[in-house]
Amino acid sequence: MINIKKFSFSLLEENTMIVRGDSPEAVIVDPGFIHDDEKDSFFRYISDEKLQPVAILLTHAHFDHIFGVSDCVSQYRIPVYMHPEDKIVKEEMSDISKKFLMKSPQKDWDTVDISDGQILTLAGIDFTVIHTPGHSPGSVCYNIAKERILFSGDTLFAGAIGRTDFDYGDYDKEIVSLMEKIMWLDSSTFVYPGHGGPTSIGRERADNPFLVPFNEKDEDGSVDGIRVDNE
């Protein structure tokens, strides 16, 4: 059985999640706490539940998803898994966070590279990495296929998709990632986005206004005429 505790942090209401199975071991997804009260509530929950964090999974490196990484690494001495194509995003987050009048996240932590299709077995749970470039070059989703649970980061939201107007964003790649790698998942797959409420693959496949126009593929197999070089 999978247990998921969701927190909503900062003015951007970023979703941070603690995922565990049948043991006290737990995985932290996108720790985005920024204020002291947020940090205290996050660590208090882990202490009260007697959890043992074993890893941090990052869906991408935008500032609101990494504010709490440094504190988590210092507290638990655990690895941080991230796609290598987001390393440049991590290094340049200061400029973007300033546009939102927010402090710059600390970057004093190393990452473990992950790749598309890789299975990370953490806390007794198999997380399959799905590389979904678009919102950022190294954006990924984590799929717990056995339980039909997807952590979509900012690739997919309930009724929306991730913005692509930040540096290194690419709208065409975002659509291709969603249509070729995410929308084919089982319709009952429960989706936990990086912001907002949960949804399902079936609901987004049928109703998401950003995706409905691309439900049919062209004869050559491309998604509604979109082509992405080197994909």
N, C-alpha and C positions, 0 to 999 in steps of 0.2 A: 504493500500500500504506500502511495506517495502522499506526503503531507507538504503543503505549500503555504508559507506565511508571507503575505504581501504587505509591504510598507509603501507609502507614498511620500516622497521627500522633495523638499525645496518648492519654490514658487512655480516650478515647471511640473510639479506633481509627477516626478519620475518614479516608476515602480521598481523597487528593490525587492528581491525575493530570496527566501531561505527555503531550500528544498531538502527533504530528508525522506528516507525510507523507513525500514523497521528497526534501524539502529540509531544510536545517538549521533552518528556522523551526519554532517550536513554540508551542503554546497550553497555558496552565496552567489546570486546572479545580479550583476550590475549594482554594486553598493554605491548609492548616490546621496547618502546623508551628508548634510553640509553644516547645519546648525547644531549647537551643543545639545539641545533637547532631543533632536533627531538621533544624534549619535548615542545619547544615553538610553533612549528607548530601544534602539537596535541591539546594543550590547546587553541591556538588561533582559531582553527576551531570550537571547542565547544563553545567558547565565541561568535564568529562571527555569528554562526548559532543559538545562544540563546538556546542551548540545556541544558537539565537537566539530567545528568547521574544518574541512579538509582541503577546500579549494575555492577559488573565485573564478566564475565564468563571466567573461565580458562579451556582450553581443556586439559592441563597438566601443570606440574610445572617445565619443563626444563628452564634453566636460560634465554634463549633468548625470552621466552614468558612471563616472569614475571618482567623484569627490571623496568617497569613503574608502577607496582602495588602499591608500597608504596606511590609514588607521587599522584596517583589517589585517594587512600584512604584518604590521608591527605587533598587533595583539595576538595573532594566531600563527605567524610564521608559515603561511600557506602559499602555494603557487598561484599565479594569475594566468589563466589561459585566454589567449587573444589571437585573432588572425593577424599574421605579420603585415598585411597590407594596411592595417590601421596604425602602424607605428608612427607614420608621418602625421596622422591625425592627432595622436596622443601628444606629440611634441609641439603642435601648433594650437593647442586648445586655449592657450592664454588669450589669444586675439579674439576668439569667438566668445569666450565667457565674458570678456569686457563689454561686448556689444549688448549683453543682457544685464549689465551692471552687477555682475557677480564676480566673486574672487576667482583666481586661477586655481585649478586643482593641483595638488602636489604630484610630481612625476618621478619620485624617488623609488620606483619599484620596477622590477624586471618582469618580463612576460615569457610564457612558454608558448611557442608557436603551435597553432592548430591548422588543420587543412580540411577541405571539403570531403565529406564522407567518413572522416575519422570518428571512431567511437571512443569516448572517454568514459571509463568505468570509475565512478567516484561515489563514495558513500553507498556502495552496493547498487547504484543506478547507472544504466547505460544511456549516456547522452550522445546522440549522433549530431555531428557538426554539419550544418548546411550553409555553405558560403553563399550569401545573398548580396552581392555588391550593388550599390545604387545610392542608398542613404549615405553610406561612406564606402570606400573601396574594400574595407575588411569587415563589413557587417556580416554577421552570421545569425542563424537561428539554431536553437538547440532542441532536438526532437527526442522525446522519450517515447519511442515507437510502441513499446509494449503497453504503455498506459495511455497512448494517444494524447500526449500533452506536448505542446510546442511553446517555447519561449521565443517570441518573435522580435524582441528588441524594438527598434524603430523601423523595421522593415514593413510590418503590417500592424494596423490598428483596427479597432472595431469601426467599420465604415470609412476607413481612410488608409493612406499609405504614408511612409516616411517622406519628409521634405527632402528635396535634393538641391536646394539653392545654397547650401554651405559649400565651402571649398572642397573639392574632390567628390562632390555629389554628381550623380548621373541619372537622369530620369529614365532614359531608355534602358539602361542596365537594371534599374529598379523594377521596371515592368517585366523584363525578361526573367529576372530572378524570381519574381512572384509567380508568373505564369508557368515557368518551366520547372521550378523546384519546390514551390509551396502549395499551389492550388491543386496539385495532383494527390496530396496527402488525403487520408481518409476523411470524409466529410464530418465525421464525429469528433475529429481531433479538436481538443480544447486549447484555445490560444490565449496565452498570457502576454500581452503587449508591454512595451516599455513605458507607455503612458495610457491612461484611461482604463476602462473596464475590459473584462475578458470577452471573448467571442469564440466562434468555431469556424473551421475551414468551410463547412457547408454554408454557413450564413454569409461569409464573405464572398464565396464563389457565386452565390445567387444575388446578393444585394449590394456589394461594395461598388459604389458608383465609379471608382477609379479603375475597377477591374472588369466589370461587366462588358464593356466594349471590346475586350480582348479575349473573350471566352472562346472564340473560334479561331483556329489556326489557318494560315494560308496553305495553298497546295504544296509549297516548298518546305513547309514545316516551321517557318518563322512565325512569330507572334504578331499578327496584324501588320505585317510588312516591316517590323522593326528588326534591324540587323545590328549586331554589336561586334566590332572587330576583335579578333583574338579570343573569342569565347567558344 
